[in-house]
């Protein structure tokens, strides 16, 4: 009788030990998966509330591509086969990117710099090429200006790296 109860106890001990090991292995796999994708169990970073006082910017470059910049998004609407101007090739795909507060601040500072700067008249341009402009909405007073090539180059220098990975 003692041998039978020892076998049952030993079998029960082995089966619970195996279940603990299997549970540990699955838990380890789950933790590795979460950590590999960048998630931290139990921690989350809440999205900060939108600041209604921040401006949005709308920029059209010398090719007719449109850039809309909000506190959290950079939206690129390129000249395309359906939205083209004679002589200008396709400029890529529509892209909507999430941007950080630091990236927004960098873009907004570049836009504000161009809005404050005296712009040169664009005298030597073909009439079928769009006139580049920069517009600010949602702040003290909305403002729209036609910008020169120096301003367009400065804004492109800031904005184009965001589109390189897309």
N, CA and C atoms as a LAMMPS dump frame, in Angstrom:
ITEM: TIMESTEP
0
ITEM: NUMBER OF ATOMS
498
ITEM: BOX BOUNDS ff ff ff
-5.0000000000000000e+02 5.0000000000000000e+02
-5.0000000000000000e+02 5.0000000000000000e+02
-5.0000000000000000e+02 5.0000000000000000e+02
ITEM: ATOMS id mol type element x y z
1 1 1 N 0.806 -1.186 0
2 1 2 C 0 0 0
3 1 3 C 0.854 1.257 0
4 2 1 N 1.968 1.212 0.739
5 2 2 C 2.823 2.373 0.793
6 2 3 C 3.449 2.66 -0.553
7 3 1 N 3.77 1.635 -1.322
8 3 2 C 4.389 1.819 -2.633
9 3 3 C 3.417 2.498 -3.591
10 4 1 N 2.12 2.132 -3.541
11 4 2 C 1.128 2.722 -4.439
12 4 3 C 0.929 4.196 -4.112
13 5 1 N 0.851 4.554 -2.834
14 5 2 C 0.657 5.955 -2.478
15 5 3 C 1.909 6.769 -2.795
16 6 1 N 3.086 6.176 -2.642
17 6 2 C 4.316 6.87 -3.019
18 6 3 C 4.342 7.136 -4.511
19 7 1 N 3.922 6.174 -5.333
20 7 2 C 3.879 6.347 -6.791
21 7 3 C 2.896 7.442 -7.164
22 8 1 N 1.731 7.463 -6.526
23 8 2 C 0.742 8.513 -6.818
24 8 3 C 1.293 9.885 -6.431
25 9 1 N 1.943 9.967 -5.248
26 9 2 C 2.526 11.223 -4.807
27 9 3 C 3.638 11.652 -5.754
28 10 1 N 4.494 10.732 -6.143
29 10 2 C 5.601 11.033 -7.04
30 10 3 C 5.074 11.486 -8.413
31 11 1 N 4.035 10.801 -8.916
32 11 2 C 3.422 11.174 -10.201
33 11 3 C 2.803 12.566 -10.114
34 12 1 N 2.107 12.831 -9.024
35 12 2 C 1.48 14.131 -8.826
36 12 3 C 2.547 15.223 -8.725
37 13 1 N 3.625 14.956 -8.009
38 13 2 C 4.713 15.91 -7.865
39 13 3 C 5.353 16.198 -9.22
40 14 1 N 5.614 15.165 -10.015
41 14 2 C 6.232 15.345 -11.329
42 14 3 C 5.324 16.121 -12.274
43 15 1 N 4.025 15.809 -12.269
44 15 2 C 3.114 16.493 -13.198
45 15 3 C 2.969 17.972 -12.841
46 16 1 N 2.899 18.33 -11.549
47 16 2 C 2.811 19.744 -11.189
48 16 3 C 4.129 20.448 -11.471
49 17 1 N 5.235 19.779 -11.309
50 17 2 C 6.538 20.359 -11.615
51 17 3 C 6.66 20.629 -13.113
52 18 1 N 6.19 19.709 -13.941
53 18 2 C 6.215 19.892 -15.4
54 18 3 C 5.306 21.058 -15.792
55 19 1 N 4.133 21.149 -15.183
56 19 2 C 3.218 22.261 -15.486
57 19 3 C 3.838 23.599 -15.102
58 20 1 N 4.54 23.653 -13.973
59 20 2 C 5.213 24.889 -13.568
60 20 3 C 6.279 25.286 -14.583
61 21 1 N 7.032 24.31 -15.083
62 21 2 C 8.075 24.599 -16.075
63 21 3 C 7.463 25.089 -17.377
64 22 1 N 6.384 24.44 -17.811
65 22 2 C 5.71 24.857 -19.054
66 22 3 C 5.163 26.274 -18.894
67 23 1 N 4.548 26.574 -17.742
68 23 2 C 4.019 27.912 -17.489
69 23 3 C 5.148 28.941 -17.483
70 24 1 N 6.271 28.588 -16.863
71 24 2 C 7.418 29.484 -16.833
72 24 3 C 7.935 29.758 -18.242
73 25 1 N 8.03 28.729 -19.066
74 25 2 C 8.54 28.889 -20.437
75 25 3 C 7.611 29.787 -21.248
76 26 1 N 6.291 29.553 -21.16
77 26 2 C 5.352 30.407 -21.895
78 26 3 C 5.386 31.851 -21.389
79 27 1 N 5.519 32.021 -20.076
80 27 2 C 5.644 33.368 -19.524
81 27 3 C 6.9 34.066 -20.013
82 28 1 N 8 33.331 -20.094
83 28 2 C 9.251 33.884 -20.595
84 28 3 C 9.13 34.28 -22.066
85 29 1 N 8.491 33.427 -22.858
86 29 2 C 8.282 33.741 -24.277
87 29 3 C 7.407 34.99 -24.425
88 30 1 N 6.345 35.085 -23.629
89 30 2 C 5.462 36.263 -23.699
90 30 3 C 6.204 37.538 -23.303
91 31 1 N 7.011 37.465 -22.243
92 31 2 C 7.767 38.642 -21.806
93 31 3 C 8.778 39.065 -22.863
94 32 1 N 9.463 38.105 -23.468
95 32 2 C 10.434 38.429 -24.519
96 32 3 C 9.744 39.063 -25.723
97 33 1 N 8.579 38.553 -26.058
98 33 2 C 7.833 39.117 -27.193
99 33 3 C 7.429 40.557 -26.904
100 34 1 N 6.917 40.82 -25.716
101 34 2 C 6.518 42.18 -25.361
102 34 3 C 7.708 43.134 -25.34
103 35 1 N 8.8 42.688 -24.779
104 35 2 C 9.978 43.545 -24.716
105 35 3 C 10.582 43.775 -26.094
106 36 1 N 10.523 42.767 -26.947
107 36 2 C 11.082 42.91 -28.296
108 36 3 C 10.297 43.914 -29.124
109 37 1 N 8.998 44.037 -28.879
110 37 2 C 8.203 44.988 -29.657
111 37 3 C 8.179 46.361 -28.999
112 38 1 N 8.894 46.53 -27.907
113 38 2 C 8.987 47.846 -27.284
114 38 3 C 7.981 48.089 -26.185
115 39 1 N 7.13 47.128 -25.9
116 39 2 C 6.127 47.313 -24.861
117 39 3 C 6.732 46.998 -23.501
118 40 1 N 6.355 47.738 -22.5
119 40 2 C 6.786 47.479 -21.133
120 40 3 C 5.543 47.129 -20.337
121 41 1 N 5.444 45.884 -19.891
122 41 2 C 4.228 45.473 -19.168
123 41 3 C 3.965 46.365 -17.967
124 42 1 N 2.744 46.821 -17.842
125 42 2 C 2.355 47.627 -16.701
126 42 3 C 2.643 49.109 -16.845
127 43 1 N 3.403 49.503 -17.843
128 43 2 C 3.719 50.915 -18.036
129 43 3 C 3.17 51.385 -19.364
130 44 1 N 2.623 52.554 -19.367
131 44 2 C 2.192 53.147 -20.629
132 44 3 C 2.47 54.638 -20.565
133 45 1 N 2.74 55.185 -21.715
134 45 2 C 2.995 56.616 -21.795
135 45 3 C 1.742 57.261 -22.365
136 46 1 N 1.01 57.993 -21.557
137 46 2 C -0.205 58.612 -22.089
138 46 3 C 0.142 59.707 -23.09
139 47 1 N -0.717 59.864 -24.058
140 47 2 C -0.54 60.926 -25.038
141 47 3 C -0.889 62.242 -24.355
142 48 1 N 0.027 63.199 -24.407
143 48 2 C -0.285 64.477 -23.77
144 48 3 C -1.459 65.149 -24.476
145 49 1 N -2.242 65.914 -23.735
146 49 2 C -3.387 66.577 -24.364
147 49 3 C -2.925 67.591 -25.405
148 50 1 N -3.763 67.78 -26.402
149 50 2 C -3.445 68.754 -27.443
150 50 3 C -3.512 70.155 -26.877
151 51 1 N -2.599 70.971 -27.333
152 51 2 C -2.61 72.381 -26.952
153 51 3 C -3.352 73.129 -28.049
154 52 1 N -4.523 73.613 -27.714
155 52 2 C -5.358 74.295 -28.704
156 52 3 C -4.73 75.592 -29.207
157 53 1 N -3.756 76.136 -28.462
158 53 2 C -3.139 77.398 -28.851
159 53 3 C -2.015 77.236 -29.866
160 54 1 N -1.622 75.998 -30.146
161 54 2 C -0.549 75.797 -31.114
162 54 3 C -1.078 75.96 -32.531
163 55 1 N -0.252 76.522 -33.359
164 55 2 C -0.65 76.796 -34.741
165 55 3 C -0.556 75.55 -35.603
166 56 1 N -1.287 75.583 -36.698
167 56 2 C -1.09 74.612 -37.773
168 56 3 C -0.5 75.385 -38.944
169 57 1 N 0.319 74.702 -39.715
170 57 2 C 1 75.344 -40.835
171 57 3 C 0.675 74.585 -42.113
172 58 1 N 0.535 75.335 -43.19
173 58 2 C 0.273 74.774 -44.521
174 58 3 C 1.31 75.392 -45.451
175 59 1 N 2.054 74.52 -46.107
176 59 2 C 3.148 74.973 -46.961
177 59 3 C 3.024 74.309 -48.325
178 60 1 N 3.104 75.112 -49.379
179 60 2 C 3.16 74.59 -50.75
180 60 3 C 4.532 74.923 -51.299
181 61 1 N 5.254 73.878 -51.746
182 61 2 C 6.6 74.118 -52.265
183 61 3 C 6.548 74.565 -53.726
184 62 1 N 7.712 74.751 -54.331
185 62 2 C 7.783 75.288 -55.69
186 62 3 C 7.282 74.306 -56.743
187 63 1 N 7.067 73.045 -56.36
188 63 2 C 6.548 72.047 -57.304
189 63 3 C 5.051 71.824 -57.145
190 64 1 N 4.463 72.403 -56.126
191 64 2 C 3.031 72.234 -55.894
192 64 3 C 2.705 71.191 -54.843
193 65 1 N 3.708 70.577 -54.24
194 65 2 C 3.473 69.62 -53.164
195 65 3 C 2.99 70.366 -51.934
196 66 1 N 2.042 69.771 -51.217
197 66 2 C 1.479 70.408 -50.03
198 66 3 C 1.935 69.69 -48.767
199 67 1 N 2.267 70.465 -47.757
200 67 2 C 2.648 69.949 -46.446
201 67 3 C 1.715 70.585 -45.424
202 68 1 N 1.014 69.772 -44.649
203 68 2 C 0.179 70.263 -43.553
204 68 3 C 0.813 69.785 -42.262
205 69 1 N 1.089 70.718 -41.367
206 69 2 C 1.775 70.404 -40.129
207 69 3 C 0.869 70.773 -38.961
208 70 1 N 0.543 69.785 -38.143
209 70 2 C -0.203 70.024 -36.911
210 70 3 C 0.684 69.599 -35.749
211 71 1 N 0.17 69.735 -34.542
212 71 2 C 0.951 69.402 -33.352
213 71 3 C 1.4 67.946 -33.366
214 72 1 N 0.634 67.07 -33.98
215 72 2 C 0.968 65.64 -33.945
216 72 3 C 1.177 65.003 -35.304
217 73 1 N 0.917 65.724 -36.392
218 73 2 C 0.974 65.104 -37.723
219 73 3 C 1.712 65.985 -38.722
220 74 1 N 2.37 65.297 -39.64
221 74 2 C 2.913 65.916 -40.85
222 74 3 C 2.239 65.184 -41.997
223 75 1 N 1.46 65.915 -42.778
224 75 2 C 0.73 65.317 -43.896
225 75 3 C 1.303 65.879 -45.187
226 76 1 N 1.751 64.971 -46.045
227 76 2 C 2.368 65.341 -47.324
228 76 3 C 1.425 64.917 -48.445
229 77 1 N 0.992 65.889 -49.255
230 77 2 C 0.143 65.619 -50.406
231 77 3 C 0.916 66.035 -51.645
232 78 1 N 1.459 65.053 -52.372
233 78 2 C 2.324 65.392 -53.502
234 78 3 C 1.545 65.696 -54.775
235 79 1 N 2.262 66.342 -55.681
236 79 2 C 1.747 66.468 -57.041
237 79 3 C 1.77 65.052 -57.599
238 80 1 N 0.697 64.635 -58.239
239 80 2 C 0.632 63.268 -58.753
240 80 3 C -0.017 63.262 -60.125
241 81 1 N -0.185 62.091 -60.661
242 81 2 C -0.777 61.963 -61.992
243 81 3 C -2.175 62.58 -62.036
244 82 1 N -2.918 62.504 -60.935
245 82 2 C -4.266 63.085 -60.916
246 82 3 C -4.259 64.542 -60.487
247 83 1 N -3.162 64.996 -59.937
248 83 2 C -3.068 66.369 -59.442
249 83 3 C -1.762 66.962 -59.95
250 84 1 N -1.624 67.085 -61.241
251 84 2 C -0.344 67.494 -61.8
252 84 3 C -0.447 68.831 -62.507
253 85 1 N 0.683 69.435 -62.648
254 85 2 C 0.824 70.676 -63.396
255 85 3 C 1.729 70.341 -64.569
256 86 1 N 1.468 70.871 -65.719
257 86 2 C 2.264 70.527 -66.901
258 86 3 C 3.756 70.604 -66.637
259 87 1 N 4.442 69.539 -67.006
260 87 2 C 5.899 69.533 -66.919
261 87 3 C 6.467 69.101 -65.59
262 88 1 N 5.642 68.787 -64.626
263 88 2 C 6.146 68.358 -63.329
264 88 3 C 5.817 66.889 -63.131
265 89 1 N 6.839 66.117 -62.794
266 89 2 C 6.678 64.674 -62.622
267 89 3 C 6.029 64.353 -61.271
268 90 1 N 5.646 63.093 -61.137
269 90 2 C 5.083 62.584 -59.893
270 90 3 C 6.081 62.796 -58.755
271 91 1 N 5.621 63.253 -57.63
272 91 2 C 6.494 63.573 -56.502
273 91 3 C 6.338 62.615 -55.329
274 92 1 N 5.863 61.401 -55.548
275 92 2 C 5.774 60.422 -54.469
276 92 3 C 4.35 60.12 -54.069
277 93 1 N 4.194 59.575 -52.876
278 93 2 C 2.906 59.123 -52.371
279 93 3 C 2.41 60.014 -51.233
280 94 1 N 1.102 60.08 -51.112
281 94 2 C 0.491 60.764 -49.974
282 94 3 C 1.016 60.095 -48.705
283 95 1 N 1.438 60.896 -47.753
284 95 2 C 2.003 60.36 -46.521
285 95 3 C 1.476 61.138 -45.335
286 96 1 N 1.087 60.404 -44.311
287 96 2 C 0.635 61.012 -43.066
288 96 3 C 1.49 60.42 -41.952
289 97 1 N 2.317 61.263 -41.334
290 97 2 C 3.262 60.81 -40.317
291 97 3 C 2.928 61.39 -38.957
292 98 1 N 3.099 60.586 -37.917
293 98 2 C 3.021 61.099 -36.554
294 98 3 C 4.35 61.768 -36.237
295 99 1 N 4.284 62.909 -35.595
296 99 2 C 5.518 63.608 -35.201
297 99 3 C 5.478 63.875 -33.704
298 100 1 N 6.665 63.975 -33.118
299 100 2 C 6.769 64.249 -31.689
300 100 3 C 6.612 65.749 -31.43
301 101 1 N 6.506 66.103 -30.169
302 101 2 C 6.405 67.524 -29.814
303 101 3 C 7.687 68.258 -30.186
304 102 1 N 8.827 67.592 -30.033
305 102 2 C 10.099 68.231 -30.407
306 102 3 C 10.179 68.451 -31.915
307 103 1 N 9.726 67.473 -32.69
308 103 2 C 9.737 67.63 -34.144
309 103 3 C 8.79 68.748 -34.572
310 104 1 N 7.609 68.806 -33.936
311 104 2 C 6.673 69.885 -34.234
312 104 3 C 7.31 71.24 -33.911
313 105 1 N 7.961 71.336 -32.765
314 105 2 C 8.582 72.607 -32.355
315 105 3 C 9.65 73.036 -33.358
316 106 1 N 10.424 72.085 -33.861
317 106 2 C 11.468 72.395 -34.846
318 106 3 C 10.845 72.91 -36.143
319 107 1 N 9.804 72.226 -36.614
320 107 2 C 9.135 72.638 -37.853
321 107 3 C 8.45 73.994 -37.656
322 108 1 N 7.759 74.158 -36.531
323 108 2 C 7.052 75.417 -36.251
324 108 3 C 8.027 76.585 -36.172
325 109 1 N 9.187 76.36 -35.563
326 109 2 C 10.19 77.428 -35.473
327 109 3 C 10.682 77.83 -36.861
328 110 1 N 10.895 76.842 -37.748
329 110 2 C 11.331 77.148 -39.116
330 110 3 C 10.238 77.914 -39.87
331 111 1 N 8.989 77.525 -39.674
332 111 2 C 7.878 78.231 -40.332
333 111 3 C 7.755 79.655 -39.814
334 112 1 N 7.838 79.822 -38.507
335 112 2 C 7.738 81.166 -37.926
336 112 3 C 8.882 82.06 -38.408
337 113 1 N 10.062 81.479 -38.519
338 113 2 C 11.202 82.257 -39.021
339 113 3 C 10.918 82.789 -40.418
340 114 1 N 10.328 81.956 -41.271
341 114 2 C 10.027 82.386 -42.64
342 114 3 C 8.861 83.366 -42.676
343 115 1 N 7.9 83.223 -41.771
344 115 2 C 6.785 84.17 -41.722
345 115 3 C 7.244 85.557 -41.281
346 116 1 N 8.287 85.627 -40.461
347 116 2 C 8.802 86.912 -39.981
348 116 3 C 9.798 87.55 -40.941
349 117 1 N 10.389 86.766 -41.812
350 117 2 C 11.433 87.239 -42.713
351 117 3 C 10.83 87.992 -43.899
352 118 1 N 11.492 89.036 -44.36
353 118 2 C 11.064 89.725 -45.579
354 118 3 C 11.37 88.823 -46.769
355 119 1 N 10.357 88.536 -47.565
356 119 2 C 10.499 87.638 -48.702
357 119 3 C 10.77 88.439 -49.967
358 120 1 N 11.621 87.907 -50.814
359 120 2 C 11.893 88.526 -52.105
360 120 3 C 10.778 88.172 -53.091
361 121 1 N 10.515 89.061 -54.02
362 121 2 C 9.53 88.779 -55.069
363 121 3 C 10.088 87.724 -56.016
364 122 1 N 9.245 86.811 -56.419
365 122 2 C 9.648 85.802 -57.399
366 122 3 C 9.337 86.353 -58.785
367 123 1 N 10.322 86.994 -59.382
368 123 2 C 10.101 87.652 -60.671
369 123 3 C 10.374 86.724 -61.844
370 124 1 N 11.315 85.827 -61.708
371 124 2 C 11.675 84.95 -62.83
372 124 3 C 11.141 83.551 -62.589
373 125 1 N 9.872 83.372 -62.855
374 125 2 C 9.284 82.05 -62.74
375 125 3 C 8.292 81.85 -63.87
376 126 1 N 8.154 80.606 -64.26
377 126 2 C 7.202 80.291 -65.326
378 126 3 C 5.779 80.402 -64.796
379 127 1 N 4.865 80.889 -65.611
380 127 2 C 3.496 81.089 -65.12
381 127 3 C 2.774 79.784 -64.761
382 128 1 N 3.192 78.636 -65.33
383 128 2 C 2.492 77.386 -65.016
384 128 3 C 3.057 76.696 -63.768
385 129 1 N 4.073 77.284 -63.146
386 129 2 C 4.64 76.734 -61.916
387 129 3 C 3.927 77.392 -60.737
388 130 1 N 3.507 76.6 -59.756
389 130 2 C 2.765 77.186 -58.626
390 130 3 C 3.629 78.127 -57.798
391 131 1 N 2.983 79.08 -57.219
392 131 2 C 3.65 80.045 -56.36
393 131 3 C 3.734 79.445 -54.953
394 132 1 N 4.947 79.283 -54.422
395 132 2 C 5.049 78.697 -53.082
396 132 3 C 4.475 79.642 -52.027
397 133 1 N 3.814 79.052 -51.027
398 133 2 C 3.255 79.871 -49.957
399 133 3 C 3.388 79.151 -48.622
400 134 1 N 3.222 79.911 -47.565
401 134 2 C 3.219 79.401 -46.204
402 134 3 C 2.064 80.079 -45.476
403 135 1 N 1.256 79.272 -44.8
404 135 2 C 0.104 79.811 -44.075
405 135 3 C 0.102 79.266 -42.646
406 136 1 N -0.191 80.137 -41.714
407 136 2 C -0.332 79.753 -40.312
408 136 3 C -1.787 79.953 -39.92
409 137 1 N -2.372 78.956 -39.28
410 137 2 C -3.748 79.048 -38.769
411 137 3 C -3.748 78.731 -37.278
412 138 1 N -4.75 79.275 -36.594
413 138 2 C -5.012 78.87 -35.227
414 138 3 C -4.246 79.58 -34.138
415 139 1 N -3.448 80.55 -34.451
416 139 2 C -2.723 81.273 -33.412
417 139 3 C -3.277 82.685 -33.332
418 140 1 N -2.539 83.584 -32.723
419 140 2 C -3.021 84.95 -32.53
420 140 3 C -3.773 85.46 -33.745
421 141 1 N -3.089 85.494 -34.865
422 141 2 C -3.766 85.908 -36.094
423 141 3 C -3.267 85.035 -37.237
424 142 1 N -4.174 84.511 -38.024
425 142 2 C -3.752 83.722 -39.182
426 142 3 C -2.936 84.588 -40.135
427 143 1 N -2.031 83.951 -40.832
428 143 2 C -1.184 84.694 -41.751
429 143 3 C -0.838 83.811 -42.931
430 144 1 N -0.884 84.379 -44.126
431 144 2 C -0.486 83.672 -45.338
432 144 3 C 0.421 84.588 -46.146
433 145 1 N 1.566 84.039 -46.567
434 145 2 C 2.489 84.818 -47.397
435 145 3 C 2.979 83.95 -48.552
436 146 1 N 3.279 84.607 -49.652
437 146 2 C 4.001 83.943 -50.727
438 146 3 C 5.478 83.984 -50.34
439 147 1 N 6.155 82.879 -50.524
440 147 2 C 7.541 82.81 -50.083
441 147 3 C 8.489 82.706 -51.272
442 148 1 N 9.739 83.081 -51.031
443 148 2 C 10.745 83.028 -52.088
444 148 3 C 11.467 81.679 -52.056
445 149 1 N 12.395 81.495 -52.998
446 149 2 C 13.097 80.215 -53.111
447 149 3 C 13.99 79.945 -51.903
448 150 1 N 14.53 80.97 -51.285
449 150 2 C 15.349 80.789 -50.087
450 150 3 C 14.507 80.187 -48.967
451 151 1 N 13.317 80.711 -48.781
452 151 2 C 12.41 80.195 -47.755
453 151 3 C 11.978 78.77 -48.088
454 152 1 N 11.647 78.518 -49.362
455 152 2 C 11.231 77.169 -49.775
456 152 3 C 12.356 76.167 -49.531
457 153 1 N 13.595 76.556 -49.853
458 153 2 C 14.728 75.657 -49.61
459 153 3 C 14.924 75.391 -48.121
460 154 1 N 14.764 76.419 -47.292
461 154 2 C 14.92 76.246 -45.845
462 154 3 C 13.854 75.303 -45.287
463 155 1 N 12.606 75.464 -45.737
464 155 2 C 11.533 74.586 -45.26
465 155 3 C 11.708 73.16 -45.791
466 156 1 N 12.116 73.033 -47.051
467 156 2 C 12.363 71.693 -47.599
468 156 3 C 13.469 70.982 -46.832
469 157 1 N 14.491 71.726 -46.417
470 157 2 C 15.605 71.155 -45.666
471 157 3 C 15.116 70.528 -44.357
472 158 1 N 14.113 71.157 -43.738
473 158 2 C 13.547 70.644 -42.486
474 158 3 C 12.571 69.499 -42.742
475 159 1 N 11.745 69.604 -43.784
476 159 2 C 10.646 68.654 -43.988
477 159 3 C 11.018 67.386 -44.754
478 160 1 N 11.908 67.491 -45.727
479 160 2 C 12.191 66.331 -46.574
480 160 3 C 12.78 65.123 -45.844
481 161 1 N 13.608 65.304 -44.812
482 161 2 C 14.087 64.102 -44.102
483 161 3 C 12.972 63.24 -43.51
484 162 1 N 11.837 63.828 -43.174
485 162 2 C 10.722 63.043 -42.661
486 162 3 C 10.178 62.096 -43.727
487 163 1 N 10.292 62.476 -44.979
488 163 2 C 9.708 61.693 -46.073
489 163 3 C 10.679 60.683 -46.67
490 164 1 N 11.934 60.741 -46.305
491 164 2 C 12.94 59.85 -46.908
492 164 3 C 12.683 58.395 -46.594
493 165 1 N 12.185 58.088 -45.406
494 165 2 C 11.956 56.696 -45.003
495 165 3 C 10.672 56.135 -45.571
496 166 1 N 9.807 56.97 -46.047
497 166 2 C 8.495 56.504 -46.523
498 166 3 C 8.562 56.044 -47.946
